[in-house]
């Protein structure tokens, strides 16, 4: 995470959009982990990003995990395969229930062929001078909202979930050579491109698909729009968070 006053990014190609998103996602993850007390606050240092004071974990393994996770997201974003990315906070075992989801929607990002990732947009605009300001405002609101949420139990865990675009040809990036694993059914959405249910056991599994999406309570954070960059961020609090056994 850099510590300097940055110039406004030039969002003149799809790859530039993805780079700006990945940079912000990294900062946002560190911010959420700090604000929600997933790790002791003493394990974070103060840095600057977008000319704004931010928190960054000092633990090498945490930083490496975030770096690798965001890099894996960036690979799929460059394939135009994702509609959203969410940071999911789980209750401690044995329930491991979904307590909170911080959802970064990129559904409004354009879809371009792989051969045109660096091709300037036809309606290329000047540098997005207000984008760092929008990032600052988003981080400020994210901190304010996070601190106003009801406390989480100790020893929560977290993960990063990618949601695929509901388009033909978009396939889950699963396999022995990829860093991804299938999300649990409750965090999967039913896709129009999915195959029809084959048997009763599969039908039973399908009834659990998406049960943790949408949340018991949803709080909008901010819509960001600057040139071709368009992203929406909101927080979903799961029903399990308000149940007595995880409080």
C-alpha positions as CSV (number, residue, x, y, z in Angstrom):
1,X,0.0,0.0,0.0
2,X,1.7,3.2,-1.2
3,X,2.2,6.3,1.0
4,X,2.1,9.3,-1.2
5,X,-0.2,11.8,-2.8
6,X,-1.3,10.3,-6.0
7,X,-2.2,11.8,-9.4
8,X,-5.6,11.0,-10.7
9,X,-5.6,7.8,-12.7
10,X,-6.2,7.8,-16.4
11,X,-9.1,5.4,-16.9
12,X,-8.7,5.1,-20.7
13,X,-8.7,1.3,-21.0
14,X,-10.4,-1.7,-19.4
15,X,-7.1,-2.7,-17.8
16,X,-6.8,0.7,-16.2
17,X,-10.3,0.3,-14.7
18,X,-9.4,-3.1,-13.2
19,X,-6.1,-1.8,-11.8
20,X,-7.9,1.1,-10.1
21,X,-10.5,-1.4,-8.7
22,X,-7.9,-3.8,-7.4
23,X,-6.0,-1.0,-5.7
24,X,-9.1,0.2,-3.9
25,X,-10.2,-3.3,-3.0
26,X,-6.9,-3.9,-1.2
27,X,-7.3,-0.7,0.8
28,X,-10.9,-1.5,1.6
29,X,-10.1,-5.0,2.9
30,X,-7.5,-3.7,5.3
31,X,-10.0,-1.0,6.4
32,X,-12.8,-3.5,7.1
33,X,-10.5,-5.9,9.0
34,X,-9.4,-3.0,11.2
35,X,-12.8,-1.5,11.8
36,X,-14.5,-4.8,12.5
37,X,-11.8,-5.9,15.0
38,X,-11.0,-9.1,13.1
39,X,-7.4,-8.7,14.3
40,X,-6.2,-6.6,17.3
41,X,-6.0,-2.9,16.3
42,X,-2.5,-2.8,17.6
43,X,-1.5,-5.0,14.7
44,X,-2.3,-2.3,12.2
45,X,-0.2,0.7,11.2
46,X,-1.3,4.1,9.8
47,X,-0.5,4.8,6.2
48,X,-1.8,7.1,3.5
49,X,-3.7,6.3,0.3
50,X,-5.7,8.6,-1.9
51,X,-4.3,11.4,0.3
52,X,-6.3,9.9,3.2
53,X,-5.1,8.2,6.4
54,X,-5.8,4.5,6.2
55,X,-5.0,1.4,8.2
56,X,-2.8,-1.5,7.0
57,X,-2.2,-4.8,8.7
58,X,1.4,-5.3,9.8
59,X,1.2,-9.1,9.8
60,X,3.1,-10.4,6.8
61,X,0.8,-13.4,6.4
62,X,-2.3,-11.3,6.4
63,X,-0.8,-8.9,3.9
64,X,0.3,-11.8,1.7
65,X,-3.2,-13.4,1.8
66,X,-4.9,-10.1,0.8
67,X,-2.3,-9.5,-1.9
68,X,-2.8,-13.0,-3.4
69,X,-6.6,-12.8,-3.1
70,X,-6.8,-9.5,-4.9
71,X,-4.4,-10.7,-7.6
72,X,-6.7,-13.7,-8.2
73,X,-9.7,-11.4,-8.5
74,X,-7.8,-9.2,-10.9
75,X,-7.1,-12.2,-13.2
76,X,-10.8,-12.9,-13.4
77,X,-11.7,-9.3,-13.8
78,X,-9.4,-9.1,-16.8
79,X,-11.5,-11.9,-18.3
80,X,-14.6,-9.8,-17.7
81,X,-15.9,-12.8,-15.8
82,X,-17.0,-11.1,-12.5
83,X,-20.1,-9.1,-11.5
84,X,-19.1,-8.6,-7.9
85,X,-16.6,-9.4,-5.2
86,X,-17.5,-9.7,-1.5
87,X,-15.6,-9.8,1.7
88,X,-17.5,-12.3,3.9
89,X,-17.1,-12.5,7.7
90,X,-18.0,-15.8,9.3
91,X,-18.9,-16.6,12.9
92,X,-16.3,-18.8,14.7
93,X,-16.8,-22.6,14.6
94,X,-18.8,-24.6,14.9
95,X,-21.5,-22.5,13.2
96,X,-19.2,-20.6,10.8
97,X,-22.4,-18.7,9.9
98,X,-22.3,-15.7,7.5
99,X,-22.4,-12.6,9.7
100,X,-21.5,-9.8,7.3
101,X,-20.9,-9.3,3.6
102,X,-19.2,-6.3,2.2
103,X,-20.2,-6.4,-1.5
104,X,-18.3,-4.5,-4.2
105,X,-20.5,-4.7,-7.3
106,X,-18.7,-4.3,-10.7
107,X,-21.7,-5.3,-12.8
108,X,-21.6,-2.0,-14.5
109,X,-18.0,-2.4,-15.7
110,X,-17.9,-2.8,-19.5
111,X,-17.1,-6.2,-21.1
112,X,-14.4,-6.2,-23.7
113,X,-12.5,-8.9,-25.7
114,X,-9.2,-10.1,-24.3
115,X,-7.4,-8.6,-27.2
116,X,-8.7,-5.1,-26.3
117,X,-7.8,-4.8,-22.7
118,X,-5.3,-2.0,-23.4
119,X,-7.3,-0.5,-26.3
120,X,-8.4,3.1,-25.4
121,X,-12.1,3.5,-25.0
122,X,-13.8,5.1,-28.0
123,X,-15.1,7.9,-25.7
124,X,-11.9,8.2,-23.8
125,X,-12.1,10.9,-21.1
126,X,-9.5,12.9,-19.3
127,X,-7.9,11.7,-16.1
128,X,-10.6,10.8,-13.5
129,X,-9.7,13.7,-11.3
130,X,-12.5,13.1,-8.9
131,X,-11.9,9.3,-8.4
132,X,-9.4,9.6,-5.6
133,X,-11.8,12.0,-3.9
134,X,-14.6,9.4,-4.3
135,X,-12.4,6.7,-2.9
136,X,-11.7,8.9,0.1
137,X,-15.3,9.5,0.7
138,X,-16.1,5.8,0.4
139,X,-13.4,4.8,2.9
140,X,-14.6,7.5,5.3
141,X,-18.2,6.3,5.1
142,X,-17.1,2.6,5.3
143,X,-15.3,3.4,8.5
144,X,-18.2,5.3,10.0
145,X,-20.8,2.6,9.1
146,X,-18.5,-0.2,10.2
147,X,-18.0,1.4,13.6
148,X,-21.8,1.8,14.0
149,X,-22.6,-1.9,13.3
150,X,-23.3,-4.2,16.2
151,X,-20.1,-5.9,17.5
152,X,-18.9,-9.2,16.1
153,X,-18.0,-12.2,18.3
154,X,-14.4,-13.0,18.9
155,X,-12.4,-15.3,16.6
156,X,-14.4,-14.6,13.4
157,X,-12.9,-15.6,10.1
158,X,-13.2,-14.0,6.7
159,X,-12.9,-14.9,3.0
160,X,-13.2,-13.2,-0.4
161,X,-15.9,-14.4,-2.7
162,X,-16.2,-13.7,-6.4
163,X,-19.5,-13.7,-8.2
164,X,-19.6,-14.6,-11.9
165,X,-21.4,-12.7,-14.6
166,X,-24.6,-14.5,-15.6
167,X,-23.5,-14.8,-19.2
168,X,-22.9,-17.7,-21.6
169,X,-19.3,-18.7,-21.8
170,X,-18.4,-17.5,-18.3
171,X,-17.2,-20.6,-16.3
172,X,-16.1,-20.9,-12.7
173,X,-12.2,-20.7,-12.4
174,X,-12.0,-24.0,-10.6
175,X,-9.3,-26.6,-11.0
176,X,-6.0,-27.9,-9.5
177,X,-4.0,-25.0,-10.9
178,X,-6.2,-22.2,-9.7
179,X,-6.4,-20.5,-6.3
180,X,-10.2,-20.7,-6.2
181,X,-12.5,-23.2,-4.6
182,X,-16.3,-23.4,-4.9
183,X,-18.1,-21.2,-2.4
184,X,-20.5,-22.9,0.0
185,X,-24.1,-23.1,-1.5
186,X,-25.4,-20.4,0.7
187,X,-23.1,-17.9,-1.0
188,X,-23.8,-19.0,-4.5
189,X,-26.4,-17.4,-6.7
190,X,-28.6,-19.4,-9.1
191,X,-27.4,-18.6,-12.6
192,X,-29.5,-18.6,-15.6
193,X,-26.8,-20.5,-17.4
194,X,-26.8,-23.4,-14.8
195,X,-27.9,-26.8,-16.0
196,X,-31.3,-28.1,-15.0
197,X,-31.6,-30.1,-11.8
198,X,-30.9,-33.7,-12.5
199,X,-32.1,-35.6,-9.4
200,X,-33.7,-35.2,-6.0
201,X,-30.4,-34.9,-4.1
202,X,-29.3,-32.2,-6.5
203,X,-32.7,-30.5,-6.0
204,X,-32.1,-30.5,-2.3
205,X,-28.8,-28.9,-2.6
206,X,-30.2,-26.3,-4.9
207,X,-32.7,-25.2,-2.2
208,X,-29.7,-24.0,-0.1
209,X,-28.2,-22.0,-2.9
210,X,-28.1,-18.3,-2.1
211,X,-29.7,-18.5,1.3
212,X,-27.0,-16.2,2.7
213,X,-27.3,-13.6,0.0
214,X,-29.2,-10.4,0.4
215,X,-28.8,-10.4,4.2
216,X,-31.2,-9.7,7.0
217,X,-30.3,-6.0,6.9
218,X,-28.7,-4.1,4.0
219,X,-26.9,-0.8,4.4
220,X,-25.7,1.1,1.3
221,X,-22.3,2.6,1.5
222,X,-21.7,4.5,-1.8
223,X,-22.1,4.5,-5.6
224,X,-18.9,5.5,-7.4
225,X,-18.9,6.7,-11.0
226,X,-16.1,8.4,-12.9
227,X,-15.9,7.9,-16.6
228,X,-16.1,4.2,-17.3
229,X,-15.5,3.3,-13.7
230,X,-18.8,2.4,-12.0
231,X,-19.0,0.5,-8.8
232,X,-21.5,0.1,-6.0
233,X,-20.7,-0.9,-2.4
234,X,-23.0,-2.0,0.3
235,X,-23.0,-4.0,3.6
236,X,-25.3,-7.0,4.2
237,X,-25.7,-8.3,7.8
238,X,-26.8,-11.9,8.0
239,X,-29.7,-13.2,10.0
240,X,-27.3,-15.4,12.1
241,X,-25.6,-12.2,13.4
242,X,-28.8,-11.3,15.3
243,X,-29.3,-14.8,16.7
244,X,-28.4,-15.2,20.4
245,X,-26.0,-18.1,19.9
246,X,-23.4,-16.1,17.9
247,X,-23.6,-12.9,19.9
